Amino acid sequence: MNQFALRGLHHVSVQTIDWEASLHLYITILGMRIALEYEDTDKKLILLDTGNGTILELFAPNSKVRKQEGPLTHFALATLDTRESINLIRHLGYTVTMEATDVEMGDVKSTIAFFEGPNGESVEFFEVQFIS
């Protein structure tokens, strides 16, 4: 039994460098829906629903906040077709850092690919093909 009653990942947070480019990628291109916008004297942020209730939190650039170097290596977006998704993102001018690759992790077979977002963040497209 899970004593913490975990229900999955709630959100991933990205400190943006380019606010407009970030909104363009995640809302206009990838189609995430705005769940919440918040602004006060110290910060501006937006919460985006990635499609299944998991949230991507974007913080607007802020000279008071130092750039953090941390353990977050990437975040993954579930997709139905990784190959098509990575080709579309490439066509839109984003840098593909790993081409679509089929991988097996135990009984899970998936196709993954990575690209670089407008703030240097590593974004993965993740397509589950089979779980036994």
C-alpha positions, 0 to 999 in steps of 0.5 A: 500500500502506498502510504503517501497516496500518490496519484502520479506526476502533478507538474514539471516546472520550467524557468523560461528564458524566452516567454513568448517563444515558450508560449508559442511552442507549448500552447500554439504548436503543441496545443496545451490548454491554459489551466491557470495564469498568475502574476504578482509583484515578484513572479508571473507564471502559467500552468498548462494542461498537457492533455491528461491533467498533468501540468507544465508550469512556466515561469516568466523570465525574472531578473530577481531569480537566478538561473537554477542548475538542477537535477531535472534532465528532461520531461516527457510528453506522451504522444500517439506517434513519436516519429510524426511528432519529431518530424513536425517539431523539426519542420517548425525549426526546433533542434532535434537532439535525438531521432525517434528510437525504439526502446525496450524497458522490460515488458514496455516497448516505446518510441522516444525522441528528444528536442530542445525547447526555447529555454534550452530545456530537453523535451521528450516525445514518448509513445508507448507501443506495448505493455504486457 
